[in-house]
Amino acid sequence: MRRWPHTAQRDLHFPQEERCSLCAGELYPGDPYFELDGRAVCEDCLGRYARRYFAAQLRRVGRGRGRNRNTVF
């Protein structure tokens, strides 16, 4: 059995694995992703992220606030 010097093991460099913060899917070197609020979000999860991010602004026609609410007849 051949033994490798310890220096050879230390020279190996593996890129840090990146994962989507929503689906936990792996992001490989060269894969596009969005960095939003310090979190990595893959392209497939961008819509889900946006829906969560803007959830507080979601309104329904005819159910607005105050005098300027939109009504559909």
Predicted model as a PDB file, atoms N, CA, C, CB and O in Angstrom, pLDDT in the B-factor column:
MODEL        1                                                                  
ATOM      1  N   MET A   1       0.839  -1.181   0.000  1.00 58.00           N  
ATOM      2  CA  MET A   1       0.000   0.000   0.000  1.00 58.00           C  
ATOM      3  C   MET A   1       0.889   1.251   0.000  1.00 58.00           C  
ATOM      4  CB  MET A   1      -0.957  -0.005   1.224  1.00 58.00           C  
ATOM      5  O   MET A   1       1.817   1.371   0.799  1.00 58.00           O  
ATOM      6  N   ARG A   2       0.590   2.150  -0.889  1.00 60.00           N  
ATOM      7  CA  ARG A   2       1.383   3.366  -1.011  1.00 60.00           C  
ATOM      8  C   ARG A   2       0.821   4.447  -0.093  1.00 60.00           C  
ATOM      9  CB  ARG A   2       1.411   3.857  -2.474  1.00 60.00           C  
ATOM     10  O   ARG A   2      -0.392   4.640  -0.015  1.00 60.00           O  
ATOM     11  N   ARG A   3       1.687   5.125   0.577  1.00 63.00           N  
ATOM     12  CA  ARG A   3       1.269   6.215   1.464  1.00 63.00           C  
ATOM     13  C   ARG A   3       1.633   7.550   0.834  1.00 63.00           C  
ATOM     14  CB  ARG A   3       1.924   6.078   2.865  1.00 63.00           C  
ATOM     15  O   ARG A   3       2.747   7.739   0.346  1.00 63.00           O  
ATOM     16  N   TRP A   4       0.686   8.464   0.852  1.00 59.00           N  
ATOM     17  CA  TRP A   4       0.914   9.797   0.322  1.00 59.00           C  
ATOM     18  C   TRP A   4       1.349  10.714   1.457  1.00 59.00           C  
ATOM     19  CB  TRP A   4      -0.355  10.344  -0.376  1.00 59.00           C  
ATOM     20  O   TRP A   4       0.862  10.601   2.582  1.00 59.00           O  
ATOM     21  N   PRO A   5       2.242  11.596   1.160  1.00 61.00           N  
ATOM     22  CA  PRO A   5       2.644  12.543   2.212  1.00 61.00           C  
ATOM     23  C   PRO A   5       1.463  13.426   2.618  1.00 61.00           C  
ATOM     24  CB  PRO A   5       3.827  13.422   1.731  1.00 61.00           C  
ATOM     25  O   PRO A   5       0.572  13.699   1.814  1.00 61.00           O  
ATOM     26  N   HIS A   6       1.472  13.853   3.840  1.00 59.00           N  
ATOM     27  CA  HIS A   6       0.385  14.693   4.358  1.00 59.00           C  
ATOM     28  C   HIS A   6       0.255  16.004   3.598  1.00 59.00           C  
ATOM     29  CB  HIS A   6       0.606  14.983   5.829  1.00 59.00           C  
ATOM     30  O   HIS A   6      -0.831  16.581   3.544  1.00 59.00           O  
ATOM     31  N   THR A   7       1.342  16.481   3.012  1.00 55.00           N  
ATOM     32  CA  THR A   7       1.270  17.744   2.272  1.00 55.00           C  
ATOM     33  C   THR A   7       0.379  17.614   1.046  1.00 55.00           C  
ATOM     34  CB  THR A   7       2.670  18.199   1.853  1.00 55.00           C  
ATOM     35  O   THR A   7      -0.265  18.585   0.650  1.00 55.00           O  
ATOM     36  N   ALA A   8       0.328  16.446   0.445  1.00 53.00           N  
ATOM     37  CA  ALA A   8      -0.523  16.254  -0.728  1.00 53.00           C  
ATOM     38  C   ALA A   8      -1.991  16.392  -0.350  1.00 53.00           C  
ATOM     39  CB  ALA A   8      -0.264  14.878  -1.367  1.00 53.00           C  
ATOM     40  O   ALA A   8      -2.777  16.942  -1.122  1.00 53.00           O  
ATOM     41  N   GLN A   9      -2.364  15.914   0.797  1.00 54.00           N  
ATOM     42  CA  GLN A   9      -3.755  16.014   1.231  1.00 54.00           C  
ATOM     43  C   GLN A   9      -4.141  17.462   1.531  1.00 54.00           C  
ATOM     44  CB  GLN A   9      -3.989  15.143   2.466  1.00 54.00           C  
ATOM     45  O   GLN A   9      -5.282  17.859   1.293  1.00 54.00           O  
ATOM     46  N   ARG A  10      -3.229  18.228   2.036  1.00 54.00           N  
ATOM     47  CA  ARG A  10      -3.527  19.620   2.362  1.00 54.00           C  
ATOM     48  C   ARG A  10      -3.640  20.497   1.118  1.00 54.00           C  
ATOM     49  CB  ARG A  10      -2.460  20.174   3.280  1.00 54.00           C  
ATOM     50  O   ARG A  10      -4.291  21.541   1.161  1.00 54.00           O  
ATOM     51  N   ASP A  11      -3.023  20.095   0.024  1.00 51.00           N  
ATOM     52  CA  ASP A  11      -3.044  20.908  -1.185  1.00 51.00           C  
ATOM     53  C   ASP A  11      -4.351  20.773  -1.956  1.00 51.00           C  
ATOM     54  CB  ASP A  11      -1.889  20.532  -2.075  1.00 51.00           C  
ATOM     55  O   ASP A  11      -4.625  21.591  -2.834  1.00 51.00           O  
ATOM     56  N   LEU A  12      -5.158  19.771  -1.655  1.00 55.00           N  
ATOM     57  CA  LEU A  12      -6.431  19.609  -2.350  1.00 55.00           C  
ATOM     58  C   LEU A  12      -7.358  20.744  -1.948  1.00 55.00           C  
ATOM     59  CB  LEU A  12      -7.074  18.230  -2.032  1.00 55.00           C  
ATOM     60  O   LEU A  12      -7.514  21.056  -0.768  1.00 55.00           O  
ATOM     61  N   HIS A  13      -7.961  21.346  -2.941  1.00 58.00           N  
ATOM     62  CA  HIS A  13      -8.873  22.454  -2.667  1.00 58.00           C  
ATOM     63  C   HIS A  13     -10.201  22.153  -3.330  1.00 58.00           C  
ATOM     64  CB  HIS A  13      -8.294  23.812  -3.171  1.00 58.00           C  
ATOM     65  O   HIS A  13     -10.295  22.052  -4.553  1.00 58.00           O  
ATOM     66  N   PHE A  14     -11.210  22.012  -2.516  1.00 54.00           N  
ATOM     67  CA  PHE A  14     -12.556  21.787  -3.034  1.00 54.00           C  
ATOM     68  C   PHE A  14     -13.347  23.065  -2.830  1.00 54.00           C  
ATOM     69  CB  PHE A  14     -13.252  20.569  -2.332  1.00 54.00           C  
ATOM     70  O   PHE A  14     -13.314  23.648  -1.747  1.00 54.00           O  
ATOM     71  N   PRO A  15     -14.059  23.508  -3.862  1.00 60.00           N  
ATOM     72  CA  PRO A  15     -14.846  24.731  -3.687  1.00 60.00           C  
ATOM     73  C   PRO A  15     -15.933  24.522  -2.631  1.00 60.00           C  
ATOM     74  CB  PRO A  15     -15.480  25.165  -5.029  1.00 60.00           C  
ATOM     75  O   PRO A  15     -16.477  23.429  -2.478  1.00 60.00           O  
ATOM     76  N   GLN A  16     -16.226  25.584  -1.922  1.00 68.00           N  
ATOM     77  CA  GLN A  16     -17.271  25.500  -0.900  1.00 68.00           C  
ATOM     78  C   GLN A  16     -18.605  25.238  -1.576  1.00 68.00           C  
ATOM     79  CB  GLN A  16     -17.333  26.800  -0.048  1.00 68.00           C  
ATOM     80  O   GLN A  16     -18.965  25.899  -2.551  1.00 68.00           O  
ATOM     81  N   GLU A  17     -19.323  24.274  -1.050  1.00 75.00           N  
ATOM     82  CA  GLU A  17     -20.620  23.930  -1.632  1.00 75.00           C  
ATOM     83  C   GLU A  17     -21.630  25.011  -1.282  1.00 75.00           C  
ATOM     84  CB  GLU A  17     -21.106  22.543  -1.132  1.00 75.00           C  
ATOM     85  O   GLU A  17     -21.713  25.466  -0.142  1.00 75.00           O  
ATOM     86  N   GLU A  18     -22.383  25.403  -2.275  1.00 91.00           N  
ATOM     87  CA  GLU A  18     -23.422  26.423  -2.082  1.00 91.00           C  
ATOM     88  C   GLU A  18     -24.765  25.743  -2.276  1.00 91.00           C  
ATOM     89  CB  GLU A  18     -23.246  27.638  -3.079  1.00 91.00           C  
ATOM     90  O   GLU A  18     -24.901  24.872  -3.136  1.00 91.00           O  
ATOM     91  N   ARG A  19     -25.751  26.126  -1.494  1.00 96.00           N  
ATOM     92  CA  ARG A  19     -27.090  25.557  -1.599  1.00 96.00           C  
ATOM     93  C   ARG A  19     -28.121  26.673  -1.626  1.00 96.00           C  
ATOM     94  CB  ARG A  19     -27.371  24.588  -0.431  1.00 96.00           C  
ATOM     95  O   ARG A  19     -27.921  27.741  -1.048  1.00 96.00           O  
ATOM     96  N   CYS A  20     -29.220  26.406  -2.303  1.00 97.00           N  
ATOM     97  CA  CYS A  20     -30.344  27.334  -2.300  1.00 97.00           C  
ATOM     98  C   CYS A  20     -30.933  27.349  -0.893  1.00 97.00           C  
ATOM     99  CB  CYS A  20     -31.426  26.933  -3.368  1.00 97.00           C  
ATOM    100  O   CYS A  20     -31.136  26.295  -0.291  1.00 97.00           O  
ATOM    101  N   SER A  21     -31.203  28.532  -0.374  1.00 96.00           N  
ATOM    102  CA  SER A  21     -31.727  28.638   0.992  1.00 96.00           C  
ATOM    103  C   SER A  21     -33.199  28.232   1.090  1.00 96.00           C  
ATOM    104  CB  SER A  21     -31.558  30.060   1.499  1.00 96.00           C  
ATOM    105  O   SER A  21     -33.707  28.044   2.195  1.00 96.00           O  
ATOM    106  N   LEU A  22     -33.895  28.093  -0.050  1.00 96.00           N  
ATOM    107  CA  LEU A  22     -35.305  27.694  -0.007  1.00 96.00           C  
ATOM    108  C   LEU A  22     -35.498  26.194  -0.230  1.00 96.00           C  
ATOM    109  CB  LEU A  22     -36.090  28.466  -1.049  1.00 96.00           C  
ATOM    110  O   LEU A  22     -36.176  25.529   0.552  1.00 96.00           O  
ATOM    111  N   CYS A  23     -34.902  25.671  -1.292  1.00 96.00           N  
ATOM    112  CA  CYS A  23     -35.128  24.248  -1.610  1.00 96.00           C  
ATOM    113  C   CYS A  23     -33.965  23.362  -1.181  1.00 96.00           C  
ATOM    114  CB  CYS A  23     -35.365  24.078  -3.103  1.00 96.00           C  
ATOM    115  O   CYS A  23     -34.058  22.139  -1.280  1.00 96.00           O  
ATOM    116  N   ALA A  24     -32.881  23.952  -0.711  1.00 96.00           N  
ATOM    117  CA  ALA A  24     -31.673  23.238  -0.292  1.00 96.00           C  
ATOM    118  C   ALA A  24     -31.011  22.491  -1.448  1.00 96.00           C  
ATOM    119  CB  ALA A  24     -32.008  22.261   0.821  1.00 96.00           C  
ATOM    120  O   ALA A  24     -30.195  21.597  -1.223  1.00 96.00           O  
ATOM    121  N   GLY A  25     -31.359  22.852  -2.681  1.00 96.00           N  
ATOM    122  CA  GLY A  25     -30.728  22.250  -3.846  1.00 96.00           C  
ATOM    123  C   GLY A  25     -29.290  22.717  -3.992  1.00 96.00           C  
ATOM    124  O   GLY A  25     -28.953  23.850  -3.650  1.00 96.00           O  
ATOM    125  N   GLU A  26     -28.449  21.830  -4.505  1.00 96.00           N  
ATOM    126  CA  GLU A  26     -27.043  22.162  -4.675  1.00 96.00           C  
ATOM    127  C   GLU A  26     -26.842  23.141  -5.827  1.00 96.00           C  
ATOM    128  CB  GLU A  26     -26.228  20.897  -4.911  1.00 96.00           C  
ATOM    129  O   GLU A  26     -27.492  23.041  -6.868  1.00 96.00           O  
ATOM    130  N   LEU A  27     -25.943  24.073  -5.624  1.00 95.00           N  
ATOM    131  CA  LEU A  27     -25.544  25.012  -6.661  1.00 95.00           C  
ATOM    132  C   LEU A  27     -24.094  24.699  -6.996  1.00 95.00           C  
ATOM    133  CB  LEU A  27     -25.729  26.515  -6.203  1.00 95.00           C  
ATOM    134  O   LEU A  27     -23.217  24.776  -6.135  1.00 95.00           O  
ATOM    135  N   TYR A  28     -23.851  24.349  -8.237  1.00 94.00           N  
ATOM    136  CA  TYR A  28     -22.525  23.941  -8.677  1.00 94.00           C  
ATOM    137  C   TYR A  28     -21.772  25.128  -9.263  1.00 94.00           C  
ATOM    138  CB  TYR A  28     -22.623  22.808  -9.706  1.00 94.00           C  
ATOM    139  O   TYR A  28     -22.389  26.118  -9.657  1.00 94.00           O  
ATOM    140  N   PRO A  29     -20.445  25.041  -9.326  1.00 93.00           N  
ATOM    141  CA  PRO A  29     -19.677  26.138  -9.931  1.00 93.00           C  
ATOM    142  C   PRO A  29     -20.213  26.476 -11.318  1.00 93.00           C  
ATOM    143  CB  PRO A  29     -18.183  25.770 -10.019  1.00 93.00           C  
ATOM    144  O   PRO A  29     -20.388  25.593 -12.157  1.00 93.00           O  
ATOM    145  N   GLY A  30     -20.468  27.747 -11.550  1.00 92.00           N  
ATOM    146  CA  GLY A  30     -21.002  28.211 -12.826  1.00 92.00           C  
ATOM    147  C   GLY A  30     -22.516  28.335 -12.846  1.00 92.00           C  
ATOM    148  O   GLY A  30     -23.062  28.958 -13.756  1.00 92.00           O  
ATOM    149  N   ASP A  31     -23.210  27.759 -11.870  1.00 95.00           N  
ATOM    150  CA  ASP A  31     -24.664  27.864 -11.821  1.00 95.00           C  
ATOM    151  C   ASP A  31     -25.074  29.293 -11.452  1.00 95.00           C  
ATOM    152  CB  ASP A  31     -25.251  26.849 -10.807  1.00 95.00           C  
ATOM    153  O   ASP A  31     -24.482  29.888 -10.551  1.00 95.00           O  
ATOM    154  N   PRO A  32     -26.062  29.842 -12.126  1.00 95.00           N  
ATOM    155  CA  PRO A  32     -26.545  31.175 -11.736  1.00 95.00           C  
ATOM    156  C   PRO A  32     -27.438  31.077 -10.508  1.00 95.00           C  
ATOM    157  CB  PRO A  32     -27.312  31.842 -12.901  1.00 95.00           C  
ATOM    158  O   PRO A  32     -28.180  30.109 -10.346  1.00 95.00           O  
ATOM    159  N   TYR A  33     -27.364  32.076  -9.652  1.00 96.00           N  
ATOM    160  CA  TYR A  33     -28.262  32.172  -8.498  1.00 96.00           C  
ATOM    161  C   TYR A  33     -28.375  33.632  -8.114  1.00 96.00           C  
ATOM    162  CB  TYR A  33     -27.752  31.311  -7.292  1.00 96.00           C  
ATOM    163  O   TYR A  33     -27.578  34.461  -8.553  1.00 96.00           O  
ATOM    164  N   PHE A  34     -29.363  33.946  -7.295  1.00 96.00           N  
ATOM    165  CA  PHE A  34     -29.583  35.303  -6.824  1.00 96.00           C  
ATOM    166  C   PHE A  34     -29.163  35.376  -5.365  1.00 96.00           C  
ATOM    167  CB  PHE A  34     -31.069  35.733  -7.004  1.00 96.00           C  
ATOM    168  O   PHE A  34     -29.506  34.494  -4.576  1.00 96.00           O  
ATOM    169  N   GLU A  35     -28.428  36.412  -5.000  1.00 96.00           N  
ATOM    170  CA  GLU A  35     -28.095  36.635  -3.597  1.00 96.00           C  
ATOM    171  C   GLU A  35     -29.039  37.708  -3.081  1.00 96.00           C  
ATOM    172  CB  GLU A  35     -26.585  37.052  -3.410  1.00 96.00           C  
ATOM    173  O   GLU A  35     -28.886  38.889  -3.394  1.00 96.00           O  
ATOM    174  N   LEU A  36     -30.008  37.289  -2.294  1.00 94.00           N  
ATOM    175  CA  LEU A  36     -31.061  38.185  -1.811  1.00 94.00           C  
ATOM    176  C   LEU A  36     -31.062  38.173  -0.288  1.00 94.00           C  
ATOM    177  CB  LEU A  36     -32.456  37.767  -2.369  1.00 94.00           C  
ATOM    178  O   LEU A  36     -31.213  37.121   0.333  1.00 94.00           O  
ATOM    179  N   ASP A  37     -30.898  39.317   0.292  1.00 91.00           N  
ATOM    180  CA  ASP A  37     -30.834  39.453   1.753  1.00 91.00           C  
ATOM    181  C   ASP A  37     -29.794  38.518   2.348  1.00 91.00           C  
ATOM    182  CB  ASP A  37     -32.204  39.172   2.378  1.00 91.00           C  
ATOM    183  O   ASP A  37     -30.001  37.953   3.422  1.00 91.00           O  
ATOM    184  N   GLY A  38     -28.667  38.354   1.646  1.00 93.00           N  
ATOM    185  CA  GLY A  38     -27.590  37.513   2.145  1.00 93.00           C  
ATOM    186  C   GLY A  38     -27.826  36.022   1.985  1.00 93.00           C  
ATOM    187  O   GLY A  38     -27.078  35.213   2.534  1.00 93.00           O  
ATOM    188  N   ARG A  39     -28.852  35.650   1.244  1.00 94.00           N  
ATOM    189  CA  ARG A  39     -29.194  34.236   1.049  1.00 94.00           C  
ATOM    190  C   ARG A  39     -29.090  33.893  -0.432  1.00 94.00           C  
ATOM    191  CB  ARG A  39     -30.626  33.925   1.586  1.00 94.00           C  
ATOM    192  O   ARG A  39     -29.425  34.706  -1.293  1.00 94.00           O  
ATOM    193  N   ALA A  40     -28.626  32.687  -0.718  1.00 96.00           N  
ATOM    194  CA  ALA A  40     -28.554  32.209  -2.098  1.00 96.00           C  
ATOM    195  C   ALA A  40     -29.913  31.622  -2.479  1.00 96.00           C  
ATOM    196  CB  ALA A  40     -27.413  31.145  -2.273  1.00 96.00           C  
ATOM    197  O   ALA A  40     -30.451  30.776  -1.765  1.00 96.00           O  
ATOM    198  N   VAL A  41     -30.460  32.072  -3.597  1.00 96.00           N  
ATOM    199  CA  VAL A  41     -31.756  31.597  -4.083  1.00 96.00           C  
ATOM    200  C   VAL A  41     -31.585  31.176  -5.541  1.00 96.00           C  
ATOM    201  CB  VAL A  41     -32.870  32.706  -3.935  1.00 96.00           C  
ATOM    202  O   VAL A  41     -31.177  31.981  -6.377  1.00 96.00           O  
ATOM    203  N   CYS A  42     -31.898  29.913  -5.847  1.00 97.00           N  
ATOM    204  CA  CYS A  42     -31.747  29.429  -7.220  1.00 97.00           C  
ATOM    205  C   CYS A  42     -32.833  30.030  -8.115  1.00 97.00           C  
ATOM    206  CB  CYS A  42     -31.806  27.881  -7.262  1.00 97.00           C  
ATOM    207  O   CYS A  42     -33.828  30.567  -7.628  1.00 97.00           O  
ATOM    208  N   GLU A  43     -32.625  29.930  -9.420  1.00 96.00           N  
ATOM    209  CA  GLU A  43     -33.573  30.508 -10.377  1.00 96.00           C  
ATOM    210  C   GLU A  43     -34.959  29.897 -10.239  1.00 96.00           C  
ATOM    211  CB  GLU A  43     -33.069  30.318 -11.800  1.00 96.00           C  
ATOM    212  O   GLU A  43     -35.961  30.595 -10.392  1.00 96.00           O  
ATOM    213  N   ASP A  44     -35.024  28.605  -9.952  1.00 96.00           N  
ATOM    214  CA  ASP A  44     -36.322  27.942  -9.832  1.00 96.00           C  
ATOM    215  C   ASP A  44     -37.127  28.439  -8.638  1.00 96.00           C  
ATOM    216  CB  ASP A  44     -36.128  26.450  -9.724  1.00 96.00           C  
ATOM    217  O   ASP A  44     -38.356  28.396  -8.664  1.00 96.00           O  
ATOM    218  N   CYS A  45     -36.462  28.904  -7.604  1.00 97.00           N  
ATOM    219  CA  CYS A  45     -37.155  29.345  -6.386  1.00 97.00           C  
ATOM    220  C   CYS A  45     -37.394  30.856  -6.331  1.00 97.00           C  
ATOM    221  CB  CYS A  45     -36.361  28.926  -5.175  1.00 97.00           C  
ATOM    222  O   CYS A  45     -37.974  31.351  -5.364  1.00 97.00           O  
ATOM    223  N   LEU A  46     -36.961  31.586  -7.343  1.00 97.00           N  
ATOM    224  CA  LEU A  46     -37.089  33.045  -7.309  1.00 97.00           C  
ATOM    225  C   LEU A  46     -38.539  33.488  -7.149  1.00 97.00           C  
ATOM    226  CB  LEU A  46     -36.504  33.650  -8.576  1.00 97.00           C  
ATOM    227  O   LEU A  46     -38.814  34.404  -6.374  1.00 97.00           O  
ATOM    228  N   GLY A  47     -39.466  32.863  -7.860  1.00 96.00           N  
ATOM    229  CA  GLY A  47     -40.881  33.215  -7.745  1.00 96.00           C  
ATOM    230  C   GLY A  47     -41.419  32.971  -6.348  1.00 96.00           C  
ATOM    231  O   GLY A  47     -42.177  33.784  -5.818  1.00 96.00           O  
ATOM    232  N   ARG A  48     -41.032  31.857  -5.751  1.00 95.00           N  
ATOM    233  CA  ARG A  48     -41.481  31.541  -4.389  1.00 95.00           C  
ATOM    234  C   ARG A  48     -40.906  32.550  -3.397  1.00 95.00           C  
ATOM    235  CB  ARG A  48     -41.064  30.100  -3.995  1.00 95.00           C  
ATOM    236  O   ARG A  48     -41.599  32.977  -2.473  1.00 95.00           O  
ATOM    237  N   TYR A  49     -39.651  32.930  -3.582  1.00 95.00           N  
ATOM    238  CA  TYR A  49     -39.034  33.926  -2.709  1.00 95.00           C  
ATOM    239  C   TYR A  49     -39.766  35.271  -2.820  1.00 95.00           C  
ATOM    240  CB  TYR A  49     -37.539  34.097  -3.062  1.00 95.00           C  
ATOM    241  O   TYR A  49     -40.070  35.906  -1.810  1.00 95.00           O  
ATOM    242  N   ALA A  50     -40.043  35.694  -4.059  1.00 95.00           N  
ATOM    243  CA  ALA A  50     -40.722  36.972  -4.277  1.00 95.00           C  
ATOM    244  C   ALA A  50     -42.114  36.958  -3.654  1.00 95.00           C  
ATOM    245  CB  ALA A  50     -40.817  37.281  -5.780  1.00 95.00           C  
ATOM    246  O   ALA A  50     -42.542  37.953  -3.068  1.00 95.00           O  
ATOM    247  N   ARG A  51     -42.812  35.856  -3.775  1.00 95.00           N  
ATOM    248  CA  ARG A  51     -44.159  35.761  -3.193  1.00 95.00           C  
ATOM    249  C   ARG A  51     -44.099  35.923  -1.677  1.00 95.00           C  
ATOM    250  CB  ARG A  51     -44.818  34.409  -3.558  1.00 95.00           C  
ATOM    251  O   ARG A  51     -44.928  36.625  -1.098  1.00 95.00           O  
ATOM    252  N   ARG A  52     -43.137  35.287  -1.038  1.00 93.00           N  
ATOM    253  CA  ARG A  52     -42.980  35.430   0.415  1.00 93.00           C  
ATOM    254  C   ARG A  52     -42.575  36.854   0.785  1.00 93.00           C  
ATOM    255  CB  ARG A  52     -41.935  34.433   0.943  1.00 93.00           C  
ATOM    256  O   ARG A  52     -43.086  37.430   1.745  1.00 93.00           O  
ATOM    257  N   TYR A  53     -41.650  37.409   0.007  1.00 93.00           N  
ATOM    258  CA  TYR A  53     -41.126  38.740   0.304  1.00 93.00           C  
ATOM    259  C   TYR A  53     -42.222  39.797   0.212  1.00 93.00           C  
ATOM    260  CB  TYR A  53     -39.982  39.086  -0.649  1.00 93.00           C  
ATOM    261  O   TYR A  53     -42.285  40.702   1.043  1.00 93.00           O  
ATOM    262  N   PHE A  54     -43.086  39.685  -0.797  1.00 96.00           N  
ATOM    263  CA  PHE A  54     -44.129  40.680  -1.010  1.00 96.00           C  
ATOM    264  C   PHE A  54     -45.486  40.257  -0.449  1.00 96.00           C  
ATOM    265  CB  PHE A  54     -44.260  40.963  -2.479  1.00 96.00           C  
ATOM    266  O   PHE A  54     -46.490  40.894  -0.769  1.00 96.00           O  
ATOM    267  N   ALA A  55     -45.555  39.236   0.355  1.00 96.00           N  
ATOM    268  CA  ALA A  55     -46.824  38.729   0.882  1.00 96.00           C  
ATOM    269  C   ALA A  55     -47.608  39.801   1.642  1.00 96.00           C  
ATOM    270  CB  ALA A  55     -46.567  37.539   1.794  1.00 96.00           C  
ATOM    271  O   ALA A  55     -48.835  39.834   1.558  1.00 96.00           O  
ATOM    272  N   ALA A  56     -46.940  40.656   2.362  1.00 96.00           N  
ATOM    273  CA  ALA A  56     -47.631  41.695   3.141  1.00 96.00           C  
ATOM    274  C   ALA A  56     -48.268  42.761   2.250  1.00 96.00           C  
ATOM    275  CB  ALA A  56     -46.656  42.357   4.108  1.00 96.00           C  
ATOM    276  O   ALA A  56     -49.166  43.476   2.695  1.00 96.00           O  
ATOM    277  N   GLN A  57     -47.822  42.877   1.010  1.00 95.00           N  
ATOM    278  CA  GLN A  57     -48.386  43.859   0.088  1.00 95.00           C  
ATOM    279  C   GLN A  57     -49.491  43.279  -0.792  1.00 95.00           C  
ATOM    280  CB  GLN A  57     -47.294  44.427  -0.782  1.00 95.00           C  
ATOM    281  O   GLN A  57     -50.052  44.000  -1.616  1.00 95.00           O  
ATOM    282  N   LEU A  58     -49.810  42.020  -0.642  1.00 94.00           N  
ATOM    283  CA  LEU A  58     -50.836  41.379  -1.464  1.00 94.00           C  
ATOM    284  C   LEU A  58     -52.211  41.953  -1.116  1.00 94.00           C  
ATOM    285  CB  LEU A  58     -50.822  39.839  -1.262  1.00 94.00           C  
ATOM    286  O   LEU A  58     -52.595  42.006   0.052  1.00 94.00           O  
ATOM    287  N   ARG A  59     -52.928  42.372  -2.123  1.00 94.00           N  
ATOM    288  CA  ARG A  59     -54.277  42.925  -1.945  1.00 94.00           C  
ATOM    289  C   ARG A  59     -55.220  42.212  -2.887  1.00 94.00           C  
ATOM    290  CB  ARG A  59     -54.305  44.464  -2.199  1.00 94.00           C  
ATOM    291  O   ARG A  59     -54.790  41.600  -3.865  1.00 94.00           O  
ATOM    292  N   ARG A  60     -56.482  42.289  -2.598  1.00 93.00           N  
ATOM    293  CA  ARG A  60     -57.519  41.732  -3.462  1.00 93.00           C  
ATOM    294  C   ARG A  60     -58.435  42.871  -3.900  1.00 93.00           C  
ATOM    295  CB  ARG A  60     -58.329  40.604  -2.730  1.00 93.00           C  
ATOM    296  O   ARG A  60     -58.740  43.762  -3.107  1.00 93.00           O  
ATOM    297  N   VAL A  61     -58.866  42.848  -5.132  1.00 93.00           N  
ATOM    298  CA  VAL A  61     -59.741  43.890  -5.664  1.00 93.00           C  
ATOM    299  C   VAL A  61     -61.026  43.899  -4.842  1.00 93.00           C  
ATOM    300  CB  VAL A  61     -60.045  43.660  -7.185  1.00 93.00           C  
ATOM    301  O   VAL A  61     -61.622  42.849  -4.600  1.00 93.00           O  
ATOM    302  N   GLY A  62     -61.454  45.097  -4.412  1.00 88.00           N  
ATOM    303  CA  GLY A  62     -62.681  45.233  -3.638  1.00 88.00           C  
ATOM    304  C   GLY A  62     -62.483  45.059  -2.152  1.00 88.00           C  
ATOM    305  O   GLY A  62     -63.435  45.188  -1.382  1.00 88.00           O  
ATOM    306  N   ARG A  63     -61.271  44.771  -1.736  1.00 68.00           N  
ATOM    307  CA  ARG A  63     -61.012  44.575  -0.308  1.00 68.00           C  
ATOM    308  C   ARG A  63     -59.889  45.477   0.183  1.00 68.00           C  
ATOM    309  CB  ARG A  63     -60.664  43.115  -0.026  1.00 68.00           C  
ATOM    310  O   ARG A  63     -59.187  45.148   1.139  1.00 68.00           O  
ATOM    311  N   GLY A  64     -59.724  46.615  -0.478  1.00 61.00           N  
ATOM    312  CA  GLY A  64     -58.662  47.546  -0.097  1.00 61.00           C  
ATOM    313  C   GLY A  64     -59.011  48.293   1.170  1.00 61.00           C  
ATOM    314  O   GLY A  64     -60.037  48.032   1.797  1.00 61.00           O  
ATOM    315  N   ARG A  65     -58.158  49.213   1.539  1.00 64.00           N  
ATOM    316  CA  ARG A  65     -58.375  50.005   2.755  1.00 64.00           C  
ATOM    317  C   ARG A  65     -58.858  51.408   2.390  1.00 64.00           C  
ATOM    318  CB  ARG A  65     -57.076  50.083   3.597  1.00 64.00           C  
ATOM    319  O   ARG A  65     -58.473  51.953   1.355  1.00 64.00           O  
ATOM    320  N   GLY A  66     -59.669  51.965   3.212  1.00 59.00           N  
ATOM    321  CA  GLY A  66     -60.059  53.368   3.107  1.00 59.00           C  
ATOM    322  C   GLY A  66     -60.955  53.691   1.915  1.00 59.00           C  
ATOM    323  O   GLY A  66     -61.571  52.810   1.314  1.00 59.00           O  
ATOM    324  N   ARG A  67     -61.007  55.002   1.589  1.00 57.00           N  
ATOM    325  CA  ARG A  67     -61.908  55.495   0.544  1.00 57.00           C  
ATOM    326  C   ARG A  67     -61.450  55.119  -0.865  1.00 57.00           C  
ATOM    327  CB  ARG A  67     -62.034  56.997   0.647  1.00 57.00           C  
ATOM    328  O   ARG A  67     -62.287  55.013  -1.762  1.00 57.00           O  
ATOM    329  N   ASN A  68     -60.172  54.919  -1.087  1.00 58.00           N  
ATOM    330  CA  ASN A  68     -59.651  54.688  -2.430  1.00 58.00           C  
ATOM    331  C   ASN A  68     -59.586  53.208  -2.812  1.00 58.00           C  
ATOM    332  CB  ASN A  68     -58.282  55.293  -2.545  1.00 58.00           C  
ATOM    333  O   ASN A  68     -58.746  52.827  -3.627  1.00 58.00           O  
ATOM    334  N   ARG A  69     -60.411  52.407  -2.272  1.00 56.00           N  
ATOM    335  CA  ARG A  69     -60.343  50.991  -2.590  1.00 56.00           C  
ATOM    336  C   ARG A  69     -60.933  50.705  -3.975  1.00 56.00           C  
ATOM    337  CB  ARG A  69     -61.075  50.176  -1.524  1.00 56.00           C  
ATOM    338  O   ARG A  69     -61.898  51.336  -4.406  1.00 56.00           O  
ATOM    339  N   ASN A  70     -60.340  49.764  -4.631  1.00 56.00           N  
ATOM    340  CA  ASN A  70     -60.779  49.387  -5.980  1.00 56.00           C  
ATOM    341  C   ASN A  70     -61.942  48.418  -5.876  1.00 56.00           C  
ATOM    342  CB  ASN A  70     -59.614  48.755  -6.794  1.00 56.00           C  
ATOM    343  O   ASN A  70     -61.924  47.491  -5.067  1.00 56.00           O  
ATOM    344  N   THR A  71     -62.947  48.641  -6.699  1.00 53.00           N  
ATOM    345  CA  THR A  71     -64.097  47.755  -6.715  1.00 53.00           C  
ATOM    346  C   THR A  71     -64.355  47.336  -8.141  1.00 53.00           C  
ATOM    347  CB  THR A  71     -65.344  48.431  -6.102  1.00 53.00           C  
ATOM    348  O   THR A  71     -64.402  48.166  -9.049  1.00 53.00           O  
ATOM    349  N   VAL A  72     -64.521  46.044  -8.330  1.00 51.00           N  
ATOM    350  CA  VAL A  72     -64.822  45.509  -9.653  1.00 51.00           C  
ATOM    351  C   VAL A  72     -66.288  45.116  -9.693  1.00 51.00           C  
ATOM    352  CB  VAL A  72     -63.911  44.294  -9.995  1.00 51.00           C  
ATOM    353  O   VAL A  72     -66.766  44.410  -8.805  1.00 51.00           O  
ATOM    354  N   PHE A  73     -67.009  45.568 -10.718  1.00 46.00           N  
ATOM    355  CA  PHE A  73     -68.438  45.240 -10.860  1.00 46.00           C  
ATOM    356  C   PHE A  73     -68.622  44.272 -11.983  1.00 46.00           C  
ATOM    357  CB  PHE A  73     -69.285  46.497 -11.104  1.00 46.00           C  
ATOM    358  O   PHE A  73     -69.748  43.866 -12.270  1.00 46.00           O  
TER     359      PHE A  73                                                      
ENDMDL                                                                          
END                                                                             
